[in-house]
Structures are given as structure tokens and as C-alpha cells.
Amino acid sequence: MALDGGDPRLSVDEGAFGGQGIVAYTRPQMRALHDPNVTFEEYHYYAGLTRAEEDGNVVPKDETRGFLSTVIPGKFGKPVVTDEKRRASMVPNVNISDPDRRASVTDEEWTNAARAMRTATAGAVFFLITTDILGPFGLPYAFATTGWGPGVALYTVFGFMAGFSGWLLWQCFMGLDSYQYPCKSYGDLGFRLWGSPARYVFNVLQSIQLICSVASIIISNGEALSEATKFKLCYAVCCLVWALAGFFLGQIRTLQNFGWLANFAVWINLLIMFITMGVAAHSPPLYSAAGGSAGYSVNPALVTPDANGNYPAVTHSAGLPNTANFGASVNGLMQAVYAYGGAMIFVEFMSEMKRPRDFLKGMWGAQFFIYICYMIYGLFMYGYQGQYLQNPSYLGISPYNWQTAGNVLAMVSALIAAALYGNIGVKVLYNNIAVEFFRAPPLTQKMGKYLWVGFIPVYWSIAFIIGAAIPDFSGFIAIVAATCILHFTYTFPPFLHLAYNIKMNALRPDEGFDPATGRVTLHDTGFARIRRGFMAKNWYINVWNVIYFFGALATAGLGIWAAVENLILIYAEPQLNAFGCASPLNVAG
């Protein structure tokens, strides 16, 4: 069992010492990238050294970040270019991905290579998380399908639990990441706590979700552009334009350098929110689009005009608008769930931070900001447009010019989010395929940077092909999101933290890793150790993690069921793809 402190990943020869966990000493740089013989205790020992070094580093006064340098990074903050060059000069001039060449690398050079990747600050993480979260424009639709009471309650609960999940991931990361054994992805956490199967599952699901997110934004931006041009520009070209834009925007390699763009995206989203709120308060809903509204999905009678062509008045519901159509409310609920879907790449954010301990500042700040802004926006729009709300909400305002303005601004914001997803997606593939199997050099070295330049167009081209080939891709992405993104935010964090807590609680004062001999001393193994780890110290967190895990699984199951039901209805009618010139939004032909 992966929770057993003796670690079943020991080789056959070492298995005889399973009770003591004795492992032949090997320097960290001589290990394989994902060596099954490295024990939890060794990861945790080096993580403790790294955290102590980070805590002991005094931040120079000229590098501290004030309010303006956080709100407008790059203008008032210290440029990161000089710092990045200084850190790159610390990296040994050998391909450290090749085990044969790592023999000449000293311990200091090995740890310096890990330090060179860590440039992001808490301020950058705040904007990256706020950009990564899927945006506020689906939340009004969620309120319209769930009602005032359930909508507020569920959004609040999911918001708090998303923050709690971030804390769980942060605890695991802080106890397992080190300069000697950097934790670069969600899959790395899975490997160190549950073994290779968890790493493979996490990496596959994360790669699918990230490339589908990029593809979804390419297609949705293509639809928006075709509408803005009044369908005069070929639809395939409208989509291709955004893929080509990704070729260039995706060349931003480090997350710290991405901070300025992420900041820009946040302000664009706020501007769209202010525009749609102001217009919605002074103009009627877009009645002509009632067929795609929240009311139509819940109960078509809510938005069906009478014999004289008069549409029903705007209505609201304290509870579920239609208890007989539970699936529509679940689909709306999923919009609120996906609004907090950023935990999928939290580990990647932490892996590039100078001080991962500061991650909680950026994460909780972003979660609070998202909760307040999104809640106000969702309730305001529901109050004025009721059952006529569209998804995204800015498409439901009736003045065409303002609708187009929202469209154009949203295209820019979505492209920045897509570039962020692409950045993480390429790193996941690069580190787990190119580095591990083809000995590709690290991205901090010159050859690694050249490879990055070539990887980005390939990744975006694949995303375009995937999105373009599947008719009504937005309907398909709902299933992918329910299968992937919900798990990374709500299901996997308690699953990982349960294993971490059991292993930590089971450690006794005279147990652990000895770097001088490579020996891991454990006094017991098997179920007795697991039981002691589960019941010791903060056992109530372990109990809650189990409840949380199964509750998240049930929610994911509901989401998949609702998405499949919705997809059946969508595919009942012929759908267009993005390889033709006809836009799916041009119903007139």
C-alpha cells in the first residue's frame, strides 16, 4: 500500500529491509527524475532544508513589493529581467536532464538549477490565479438556474472549499518540494504520495483539460469575432487568427513575466463587468436570444412570448426555479463550481515562486477578490435580467454596440487566459515527456529556450485542430470539465492530503531519513502504521478529507450526468465545425 511508511516502491533487493526502509545512498542529482526508490521521508527531509533556507533569506528592501507594484507589476516593481539573468547564470552549463552528464554536477550546482526556476512573487500569483479562474460571466446564468437562496449558498460553500483545497495542496507541496527534488506539477505530488499510477492519471487528465481549455477559447473567440464582423469573415479564419496569436503570446516562458498580462486581463474583466451592469440597469434584456437563455433551459414557458409577441416580465426565484427539471439546475450549479477551477495549476504556480510560503497570501487574496466581485456581479445581473440571462452574460444585453464592446474585450481577456493554460500545458508535457524520455535540457538553458519556441506553435496547432474538428465544442468541453477540472479542485486535494497527513503523523521522533547513510529508519509498517497515522494528532482533518473526497466524487458524477444530458439535446440537431466558412452563430445562413 502506498501509505505504508516502509514504501513498497523499494527494489527487490531492498525489499528485505522493508521494515527499516534501508536504501543505498545516492545523491539526488544522480536519481532518475521520478525514482520509485526515493522515499517519502527523504523528500520530506530535503523539503525541510529548503523551507529553512527560504525562511532565512532576507528580502532586500529594494525588492519588497508595495501596493502599487502589486496592482501594476512591471511599472513600480523591480524588473525581473536582471534577476532572471542572475539566476540563469547559476545553472551549470550541462544538460542536467541527462543522467550521464549529471555525474559532474556538484550539489550546489544542482540546487542552483532549481533556484533559477523560482522567480514568481505572491503579487504575481494573485493575478495569475484571478486570470486562471474561468471568469465571472457564467455566474449570473448559474443564479438564474438555481435561484437566490441555493445560488448564494452553493457559491459560498464552493468558494470556501476551493480555498481549503488550495491550503491542502500547499501543505503537501511545502512538505515534499525541495531544491534537491523540485515538485513541478500536480502529477509530482501524486507520485510522491500515491506512486506512479496517480502521477499518470493526474498528468493525463491535466493535459487533456489544459489543451481543451485552449481549444475552447480559440473556438469561442472565433465565434465572437465572426459575430463582431457580422459573419462577413470566413469562420475558419476567425478561429485560425486566435491560434496564430497564441503562437506569439505563448512565447512568454516564466510565470513571473506573465504577471503583467495577467494583471491586464483582470482589469479587462472588471471593465466588462461594469459595462454589462450599467447597460443591464438601463435597457431591457435581449429578448430575441431567449432561446439560449437560462429560463429556456429551466422551463421554456418562462421566456415564451404570448400571441401578441409580448415576452413575460423578468422574474426571480427564491429557490430552484423548476424542481421538476433538476438537470438544468445542476448545469447552472456547474458554472459556479467551474468559477473556482484554478487549483488544477496551483502546484505549477508554487513551483515557480521564490517563497512558496507566500502562496497562501496570493491564493486567499485572489479567492476573496473573486468571491466578492463575482457574487456582486452575479446577483446584480440576475436582479435586472432574471430568467433572460445568457451565458456569457454580456451577450444578453440588448444594445448591439455595447454587446460588441463586451465581445471584443472578452476576446482579449480569454486569449490571455488561453496563453496561461498553454504555458502550463507545454511545461507539463515538456517535463514529463521531453525531459524524461528524450533528455531535453531544462527550460533555463539556451537549448531549452529554443525548444520552447518550437513547442508553442505545435501545441496551439493541436489545440486548434481538436477544437475545430468537434462540432459544438463548448458542449463537449462541459463533460471534459466535469471529468477533469472539478476533480483537480475538489476531489484530488483531500485525496493527496490524506496520504500526506497519514505519513507525517506516523513518523516518530527517532524515525526519518539520514543523509549521511541514505538510511530511512522506520519501526513498523503495514496497516498498524496507517491506522496510527490516521488517528494521531489532527485525525479530524483526515475524517473530513474522506468525507470531502466522496462528496466531490458525487458532485462530479452529477456534473457528468447533466453534461451528457445536455450534449444529447445539442447533438440531436446537426452542428457545424470550424473547418468551414459558415459560422454556427449565423442562424440565417
N, C-alpha and C positions, 0 to 999 in steps of 0.2 A: 504494500500500500504506500502511496506517495506521501502520506502523512507520517509514516514511521520515521523516527529520528535516525535509525540506522541506515536509511536511504537505500532502497532496493536498486538504485542505479549503479551500485558498485559492480566492477567487473567480476567475472567468475573467480579469478584468483583472489580477489579481495573479499569475496563473499564469505570466506572462512572467518573474517574478522568483523562480520556484520554487526555483532553485539557491541564492539568497541568503535566501529567506524574507522578503522585504520586505513589510511590512503597513502600511497607512495608520494613523497613530496615532489611537486612540480611547480616551477614559478608560473604565475598567472599568464605571462606573455607566451609561455610555451604550451598553454592549453588550447584545445580546439575552441572555436567561437561558442559552441554550445556543447560543452563537455559534460556528459552524464555522470562523470565521476566527481565533479565538484559538488560538495555537499552544501546543504542549507547553512550549516554552521560556518563554513568557510566564506560563503557570500556575506553572511551577517558580520563576521569578524572584520572583513575589509570595509564593509559599509560603515561600521563604527569608526574606523580610522579616517575615512573620507569625511564623514559628518564632523568629526572633531577638527579636522583641518579647515573645513569651510567655516565653522563657527569661530575659529581662531583668527581667520583672515580679517583684518580691519579694513573696512572700505574707505579709501581716501576721500577727503572732504569734497574734492572737485568731481567725484564720481557719484555723489549722493544725488538722488532724484527728488526734486521738489514737485509742487503741484503742476506748474506749467510744463515741466519736462515730461510729466506723465500724460497730461492731456494732449500736448502737442510734441510727441517724441521727434527727435531729429532737429528741432529748432532751438529748444532751450537745453536739451540734454547733451551730454558729451558724445561726439561722434563715435560710432562703434568701429569705424574702419581701422583706425590706428590700433585699437585693442585687438581686433581680429588679426591684423598683420603680426602683432607681437605674439599672439598665441600660436599662429601658424608657424612662426619661426622656432617654436619649441618642439615641433613634431620631428621625429627622426626622419632622415632622408632615405628611408627604405619602405618598401611595401609591407606594412605590418600585417596585412591580411594573409600573407604567405608564411606558413609556419616555418619553412626552411630558412627564411630571411630574418625571422624574429629572434633567432639564437643570438645574434649580435646586439640586440636591443637591450639596454640596461633597464633596471626597474624604474629609474627616474624618467627615462625617455618614454617608457610605456605609459606611465601615469600622465606625463605631459601631453601625450597624444589624446587622452581622454579629456584633459582640461581644455584643450584647444577647441573642442566642440561646444563648450559651455559658455555662451555669451549672452543669453536672454536674461531679462530682468523681470521683476514682478509686474512692473508697468506694462511691459510688452505682453506678458501673459494675460493681463486683464483684457487688452484689446483683442488678442488672438482668440480668447475664449468667447468674447462677445461677438466676434466675427464668425467664429466656428458654429455657434448656436444658430439653428436654422432660420431665425428671423421671426419678427412679430406678426407677419402678415397673414398667418394662418390661424392665429389665436381668436380673432373675432368670430371666425367661422366655427371654432370649437365652442364658444359660448352660445352661438345660435343653435347648435345641435344638442347642447346639454342643459341649457337654461342657466339662470343666475346662480342659484344655490350650488348645484352639482359642479358647475363650471369653476366657480371661485374655489370651492373646497378641493376639487381634484387638482387644479393648477397649483394651489398652495402646497398640497401634500407632495406632488411630484417635484416641485421646485426644491422643497426641503430635502427630499430623498436624493435628488440629484447632487446636492451639495454634500450630503452624507456619503454618497458613493465616491465623490471626489476625495473626501477625507480618508476613506478606506484605502483607495488606491495610493494616496500619498503616504500613508503609514507603511504599506507594503514596499513602496519604492524606497523610502528612507531607510528601511532595514535591509534592503537587498542590493541597492545600487552602490557602486564604488568606482574609483578611478581604475582599479585593477580589473574589475568586471563590470563595465558600464551596462546599465539596463536601458536599452534604446527603444523598446517597443512594448506594446501590450503583451505580445507573444513571449517576450523575455520573462515577464513576471509569471506568466502561465507555466513556462518551462521550469523556473526555479522553485515553484511551489507544487506543481502537479505533474511535471515531467513532459516529455516530448509530445504526447497526444494533444495536450492542452495548447502547446505552442502552435502546432499545425492548425488546429481548429481556429484559434484566435487570428492567426495570420491570414488564413483563407477568408474568413468572414470579414475581417477588416479590409483586406484588399478588394473584395467584391463590393463592399459598401462604399469605399472611397472612390473607386473608379465609376461606380454607378452614380454617385453624387456628382462627380464631374460631368458625366454624360447627361444627367438630368438637367443640370444648369445650362449646358450647351444647347439642349433642345428647348428648354423653357425660354432662354434668351433668344433663340431663333424664332420662336413663336411670337414673342414680344416685338422683335424687330420687324417681322413680316406684318404685324398689325400696325406698327408705327408708320410703315411705308404704304399702308393701305393695300397690301398684297401685290404691289407692283414689282417687287423684287422677288426673284425665284426663292422659294422656301429653303431649298438645299443650300443656296448661297448664304441665306440668313443664318443658318446653323454653322456653316463652314467658317464664317467670319469669326465666330467666337472661339472655335478650335484654333484658328491661326493666332488669335490674340493670346491664347494660352501658351503658344509656343514661346512668346516673348516674356509674358508676365511670369511664367513658370521658372524663368532663369534665376529668380531670387532664391538663393540656396539656404541661408540660415534664417531661423525664425526671428532672431533679433532684428535683422534687416527687413523682415516682413512687418515689423511693428508699425511703421509709418502708414503703410497701406491699410493695415487692419484698423488703425485709428480713423482713417479716411472713410472706410466702409461703415463704421459705427455712426459717424456724423451724417452720412448719406441716409442711413436707415432712419435716424431721428428726423431728418428733414422730410422724408416720405411720410412718416407718421403724422407730423404736424400738418402737412398739406392735406392728407386724406381726412384728418379730424376736422380741419377748418371747412373743407368743402362739404363733408357729410353733414355738418351742422347747418349749412345754408343752402342745401339743394336736396332734392328727392333721390332715393336710390335709383339704380339703373334697372328699371322695370323690364326693359327688353331682354335682359340677361337672366330673367327669373328662372329659366330652365336649368341654370347651373348654380342656383343659389342653395344656401343651407336649408331653407324652407322646403324646396322641392325634394331634397334628399330625405327629409324627415316626413313630410306629408304634402304632396303636390297641391292639395286644396288650399294650403296656406298662401300660395303665390299664384293661383289661377284666377284670371280676370272673369268678371261676370259677363252677361250677354251684351252689355253696353261697352265692354272693353275696359271697365274700371277695375283696377287691381285692389286687393284687400289692403286695409290700413296696416301700418307697421305694428307688429305685436311682439310681446315678450312672454317668457315663461319662467316662473319661479323654480320649477322642477324640470324634468325631462319633457320636451315639447310633445312627444308622442311615445308613450310607453310601449305601444304595440310594435314600433319599429326600433328595436334595441340596437340593431346593426348600424343604423345611421348615427346614433349617439356614440357608439364605440368608435366609428370612423372619426367623429369630431373629437372625441377624447384623445385619439392618437395624435391629433395636431398639437395638443397641449403636451403630450409625452415627448414628441419629437422636438418640441421647443427647447428641451434640455438635453439634446442628444450629443453634447460635446465631449462627454467622458471618453469616447472612443479614442481620442488622440491626446488625452491628458498626460499619459506616460511619455509620449514624444515631446510634449511641452516641457515636462520636468527634466527630461534627459538633456535639454539644451540650456538649462538655467545655470547661472553662476552659483546661485544659492537656492537649491531646491526647497529648503526650509521656508523660503518666502512664497512658495507656490500658493499656500493657503490664503495669503493676503490677496493675491490676484484672483484666485478662484472664487472666494466668498464675495469679494467686491463685485466681480462680474455677475455672479448669481443674484446678488441683491439688486444690482442695476437692472438686470434682465427682468427679474420678478416685478419690480415697481413699474418700469416703463411698459412692459408688455401687458400687465394687469390693467393699468390705466387706459392704455390704448384699446385693448380688447373690450372692456366694459363700455367705454365711450362709444365705440363704433357699434356695438350691439344695441346701445341705448337709442341711437339715431337711425339705424338701418334694420334692426331686428332680423326677421326671417329672410330678408333680401340680401344678406351678406354673401359676398363672393370669396373664393379662395384662389389667389391672394386678394386681400381686402381692397387694395387700391383700384382693382378692376371693377369694383361695384359702385364707383361714383359716376354720376351721370354726365357732367361736363366733359366733352371729349378731350379738350386741351389739357385739363388737369389730369385726366386719366393717362394721357400720353406722357405727361411730365413724370408721373409716378412710374410708368413703364420704363422710361429712359433711365431714370435714377436707379431703379431696381436692377436694371441690366448691369450697370457698373458695379453695384454692390455685390451682386451674385457672382460676377466674374472674379472679384477679389476672393470671395469665399471658395470658389472653384479652384483658384490658384493655390489656396491654402490646403485644400484637400489633395490636390495633385502633388504638392510639396511633400506631404506626409506619405501619400501613396507610393511615390517613387522611392522615398527613403526606406519604406518597409520592404519593397521588392529588391532594392539595391543591397540592403544589409543582409537579407535572408536568402537571396539567390546569387546575385553578382559577387558579393564578398565571400559567402560561404562556399559556393561551388566553383566559382571561376577565379577566386583570389583577386578580385578587383581591389584597387587601392582605396584607402579611406577618402572621404569627400573633402578632407582638409588638404590633401596633396594635389599637386598640379594636374596629374593624370586623372585623378578622381573628379576634379572640376571639369575637365574636358568631357569625361564620360557623362557627367550630369547634363552638360549642354546637349549631348546627343540623345539622352534618355527622355528628356522632356517632350520633344515633338512626337516621339514614338508613343509615349503614354497618352498624350492628348489625342493622337490619331486613333488609337484603340478606343478611347472613351467616345469619340465622335461616331465611330463605326457601330459600337454597341448601342448607343442611344438612337442612332439613325435607323438601325435595322429593325428595332422592335416597335411596332405600332402602339400608339398611345403609351409612350414610355413612362409618363407620370403615373399612370395606373399600375404599371408593373413595378415601379420603384416603391410603391406602398408596401408590397409584400417583402421586398428586399429590406426596407427599413424596419418592418416589424420583426423580420428574422435576424437582422444584424444590429442595427443601431440601438434598439431598445435593450438588447442583451448587454451591450458594452456599457450602458449607463446604469442599468438596474439589476441585471442578473449576475454578470461576471464579477463585479466588485465584491459582493458578500461571499461569493464562491472562493475568490482568491484570499480574502482577508480571513476567512475561517481557517484555511490551511496555515496561513502565516501566524495567526494567533495560537493555534494548537502547537505548532513547532516552537514558538517563542516561550509559551507558558510551560512547555515540557522541559525546557533547559534548566538544569540545576546550577548552582554557583560553581561547582567543580567540574562542570561539563563544558565542552566547546572545542574550538579549533586552536591548535598550537602551530604557529607559522614556522617555528624552528624545525619541527619534525614532519609537519604535514599531517599529524595525527588528530583525529576527531574522537574525543572521549565521550562516550555515552554509556550509562549504566543499565539501561533497559531498552527494549524495542517492542514492537508489536502493539496489540490492542491496549495493553496496560498503559503504555506511554501516550497513546492517542487519547484515552479516557482521562488521564491526568492532565494533559494539555487542554482538553475541552473544559474540564471542571475547575481548573485553577484560576485564581485571580479574577479577571473580568469575564467570568463564564456567561454572564447575561448578554454580553455582546455576541458571543458565539451562538447562543439560543436565538437572538434576534437575527443574526446573519442567516440562519437556517430558515426562519420564517420569511425573511425578506427575499431570499433566493427563490423559494417556491411561489411566493406571491408574484414576483416578477415573471416567473415562467408562465403563470396563469394569465397575466396581463398580456404577455407576448402571444400566447395562444389565442386570446380574444382578438388581438390586432391582426394576426394572420387570417383568422376566420373572416373578420369584417373586410379585409383587403381582398380576399378571394371572392367573396360575395359581390363586392363592388366591381372586380375585374370581369366576372361573368356577365354582369349587366353591360359593361363597356364593350366587351368583345362580341356582344350579340349583334352589334352593328359594325359594318366594315370600317376599318381605320386606316389612315394614311401614315406612311413613314417619311423620314427626312431625306430620302434619296430622290424625291420628285420635286417639281416646282409648285405644286398645289399645296397651299397651307391648310392644315386641319382646322384653323380658326375661320377660314373663309367659307362659311356655310352657303353663300350664294353661288359658289362655284369657282 
